[in-house]
Amino acid sequence: MGMLRGVQEVDAVATLELQATGTIQVQGQSCKLMTYRASINYQVSGMRVQYTCTLPNGQSHKAIEVVSGAFAWDEDIVGAGLVPGRGTATPNRGSLNERLIRLWSSPQGAPKAAAAGGENTKVAMEGGKPVVTFPIPGMQGAIAKATLNAENQAEQVETRLGNVVTEFTYEKYDDYNAPDDKVYGYFPGHIVEKRNGVTILDLTVKQTDVGNLYVVVPVPQSVQRPAQP
């Protein structure tokens, strides 16, 4: 499932950042994105998504949603809780599964998860297209099925966990890096995420940086500590 030219370069993207416009579901409503930035590190399985959006009633909503390893939390500022007295990191265990699924079902995350699946990863042909089935790392019982296009890029990833089905569609692959930083790191220009048939995310990508930039997602101590009774 190569996102870069050449089979050897499949895993070359260890980190990436993308900016996009579109909509995201907030409080059960479609929220129009004003800003959207996702920073991802696949080597440490971490992702931080920062966005601001406008709800149908005109109210503004802002969020910083983070996942790293077995922890999910929300921040009021980037890096909240890493330095005492600087920002608040709020544990959000209930969002762990959906954030890990989003991470490992992504265009670059899926091939890495499939490779990590070892003998549990299966390849077949369906409707004349290659289909790769693999477990989601760190999530017992979560199984993803990626359908590839003619360039061996993921065009659809369906992930099942219990009775929850999350479907991702990817199209319009191109190099969306800045004009002076083209590296043939192909990424979809349009991303749609649905959960049990309901659209959660609809993104039009404005720009990416797949030049292995520096992305770290350390877990604050306040998030690592178990909740007090």
C-alpha positions as CSV (number, residue, x, y, z in Angstrom):
1,M,0.0,0.0,0.0
2,G,2.7,2.4,-1.1
3,M,2.1,6.1,-0.5
4,L,5.5,7.0,-1.9
5,R,7.1,6.0,-5.2
6,G,8.8,2.6,-5.0
7,V,8.1,-0.4,-2.8
8,Q,11.1,0.5,-0.6
9,E,9.5,3.8,0.3
10,V,6.3,2.5,1.8
11,D,7.4,3.0,5.3
12,A,9.5,6.1,4.7
13,V,6.8,8.4,6.1
14,A,7.3,8.2,9.9
15,T,5.7,11.5,10.7
16,L,3.4,13.9,8.9
17,E,1.3,16.9,9.3
18,L,-1.7,18.0,7.3
19,Q,-4.0,21.0,7.1
20,A,-7.5,20.9,5.8
21,T,-10.9,22.5,5.5
22,G,-14.3,20.8,5.6
23,T,-16.6,19.7,8.4
24,I,-16.4,17.7,11.6
25,Q,-19.2,16.3,13.8
26,V,-19.4,18.1,17.2
27,Q,-22.2,17.5,19.7
28,G,-24.1,15.5,17.0
29,Q,-24.0,18.4,14.6
30,S,-21.9,19.2,11.5
31,C,-19.4,21.9,12.4
32,K,-17.7,23.9,9.6
33,L,-14.0,23.9,10.0
34,M,-12.1,27.2,10.1
35,T,-8.8,25.6,10.9
36,Y,-7.7,21.9,11.0
37,R,-4.2,20.6,11.7
38,A,-3.3,17.0,12.3
39,S,0.3,16.1,13.5
40,I,1.1,12.3,13.5
41,N,4.0,10.2,14.6
42,Y,3.6,6.6,13.5
43,Q,6.7,5.3,15.3
44,V,5.3,6.1,18.7
45,S,1.7,5.8,17.6
46,G,0.8,9.4,18.5
47,M,-1.5,12.0,16.9
48,R,-2.6,15.5,17.9
49,V,-5.5,17.1,16.1
50,Q,-6.2,20.8,16.5
51,Y,-9.2,22.5,15.1
52,T,-11.7,25.4,15.3
53,C,-15.1,25.2,13.7
54,T,-18.5,27.0,13.6
55,L,-21.7,25.2,14.6
56,P,-25.0,25.8,12.8
57,N,-26.1,28.3,15.5
58,G,-22.9,30.4,14.9
59,Q,-21.2,29.2,18.0
60,S,-17.5,28.7,17.7
61,H,-15.9,25.4,19.0
62,K,-12.2,24.8,19.6
63,A,-10.5,21.5,20.5
64,I,-7.1,19.8,20.7
65,E,-7.6,16.0,20.7
66,V,-4.6,13.8,21.4
67,V,-3.8,10.1,21.4
68,S,-0.5,8.4,22.2
69,G,-0.1,4.7,22.9
70,A,-2.8,3.6,25.3
71,F,-3.8,7.1,26.3
72,A,-6.2,9.7,24.9
73,W,-6.7,13.2,26.3
74,D,-7.8,16.7,25.4
75,E,-5.7,19.8,25.8
76,D,-6.6,23.5,26.2
77,I,-3.2,24.4,24.8
78,V,-0.7,22.4,22.8
79,G,1.5,20.4,25.2
80,A,-0.8,21.1,28.2
81,G,0.3,19.4,31.4
82,L,3.8,18.6,30.4
83,V,5.1,21.6,32.4
84,P,3.5,22.2,35.9
85,G,1.1,25.1,35.7
86,R,1.0,25.3,32.0
87,G,-2.3,24.3,30.5
88,T,-4.7,21.5,31.4
89,A,-4.7,18.0,30.0
90,T,-8.0,16.2,30.5
91,P,-8.0,12.4,30.2
92,N,-10.5,11.1,27.6
93,R,-10.4,7.4,27.9
94,G,-13.8,7.1,26.1
95,S,-12.2,8.5,22.9
96,L,-9.2,6.1,22.8
97,N,-10.7,3.6,20.4
98,E,-12.0,6.0,17.8
99,R,-8.7,8.0,17.8
100,L,-6.6,4.8,17.5
101,I,-8.8,3.6,14.7
102,R,-8.4,7.0,12.9
103,L,-4.6,6.8,13.3
104,W,-4.2,3.2,12.0
105,S,-6.8,3.4,9.3
106,S,-5.2,6.5,7.8
107,P,-3.4,6.3,4.4
108,Q,0.0,5.9,5.9
109,G,-1.1,4.2,9.1
110,A,-2.9,1.3,7.4
111,P,0.2,-0.1,5.6
112,K,2.2,0.1,8.8
113,A,-0.6,-1.6,10.8
114,A,-0.9,-4.3,8.1
115,A,2.9,-4.9,8.2
116,A,2.8,-5.1,12.0
117,G,0.0,-7.7,11.8
118,G,2.3,-10.4,10.6
119,E,0.5,-13.7,10.0
120,N,-2.7,-12.1,11.1
121,T,-2.7,-9.9,8.0
122,K,-4.4,-11.4,5.0
123,V,-4.4,-10.4,1.3
124,A,-7.2,-11.3,-1.2
125,M,-8.9,-10.0,-4.3
126,E,-12.5,-8.7,-4.2
127,G,-14.1,-7.3,-7.3
128,G,-10.8,-7.3,-9.1
129,K,-9.1,-5.1,-6.4
130,P,-6.6,-6.1,-3.8
131,V,-8.0,-6.2,-0.3
132,V,-5.8,-6.3,2.9
133,T,-7.3,-7.4,6.2
134,F,-5.3,-6.7,9.4
135,P,-5.8,-6.1,13.1
136,I,-5.6,-2.6,14.5
137,P,-2.5,-2.3,16.8
138,G,-3.3,-2.1,20.5
139,M,-7.0,-2.8,20.1
140,Q,-8.1,-6.3,20.7
141,G,-10.9,-7.4,18.4
142,A,-10.6,-4.4,16.0
143,I,-10.2,-5.6,12.4
144,A,-9.6,-3.3,9.4
145,K,-10.1,-4.1,5.7
146,A,-8.4,-1.9,3.2
147,T,-9.3,-1.8,-0.5
148,L,-6.5,-0.6,-2.8
149,N,-6.6,1.3,-6.0
150,A,-4.5,0.6,-9.1
151,E,-1.6,2.4,-7.5
152,N,-1.8,0.2,-4.4
153,Q,-3.0,3.2,-2.4
154,A,-5.9,2.8,0.1
155,E,-9.1,4.0,-1.4
156,Q,-11.3,2.6,1.4
157,V,-10.7,1.3,4.9
158,E,-13.4,-0.3,6.9
159,T,-12.7,-1.0,10.5
160,R,-15.0,-3.0,12.8
161,L,-14.9,-3.2,16.6
162,G,-17.9,-4.9,18.1
163,N,-21.0,-3.3,16.6
164,V,-19.2,-0.2,15.5
165,V,-18.2,0.1,11.9
166,T,-15.9,3.0,10.9
167,E,-15.5,3.6,7.2
168,F,-12.8,5.8,5.6
169,T,-12.8,6.8,1.9
170,Y,-9.7,8.4,0.3
171,E,-9.5,9.9,-3.2
172,K,-7.6,12.5,-5.3
173,Y,-4.1,11.3,-4.3
174,D,-1.3,13.8,-5.0
175,D,1.7,15.5,-3.5
176,Y,0.2,18.2,-1.3
177,N,3.5,19.4,0.1
178,A,4.5,23.0,-0.4
179,P,5.6,23.9,-3.9
180,D,9.3,24.2,-2.8
181,D,9.1,20.9,-0.8
182,K,7.8,18.3,-3.2
183,V,8.9,14.8,-2.2
184,Y,6.4,12.6,-4.1
185,G,4.7,11.8,-0.8
186,Y,1.3,11.1,-2.1
187,F,-1.7,11.8,0.2
188,P,-5.4,11.9,-0.5
189,G,-6.9,15.3,-1.2
190,H,-10.4,14.2,0.0
191,I,-11.0,12.2,3.2
192,V,-14.4,11.1,4.5
193,E,-14.9,9.2,7.8
194,K,-18.3,7.6,8.7
195,R,-19.2,5.8,11.8
196,N,-22.2,3.4,11.5
197,G,-23.2,5.4,8.4
198,V,-23.0,8.8,9.9
199,T,-20.4,11.3,8.5
200,I,-18.0,12.2,11.3
201,L,-15.3,14.0,9.2
202,D,-15.2,15.4,5.7
203,L,-11.9,16.9,4.8
204,T,-10.4,18.7,1.8
205,V,-6.7,18.7,2.2
206,K,-4.9,22.0,1.7
207,Q,-1.3,21.1,2.5
208,T,0.8,18.3,3.9
209,D,4.3,17.9,5.2
210,V,5.5,14.4,4.8
211,G,9.2,15.3,5.0
212,N,9.7,13.4,8.3
213,L,9.3,16.5,10.4
214,Y,9.7,16.5,14.2
215,V,6.5,15.4,15.8
216,V,6.4,14.3,19.5
217,V,3.3,13.4,21.5
218,P,4.5,12.8,25.1
219,V,1.8,11.7,27.6
220,P,1.4,14.1,30.6
221,Q,1.8,12.6,34.1
222,S,-1.7,13.7,34.9
223,V,-3.1,11.5,32.1
224,Q,-0.9,8.5,33.0
225,R,-1.9,8.5,36.6
226,P,-5.0,6.3,37.3
227,A,-8.1,8.3,38.4
228,Q,-8.5,8.6,42.1
229,P,-11.7,7.1,43.6
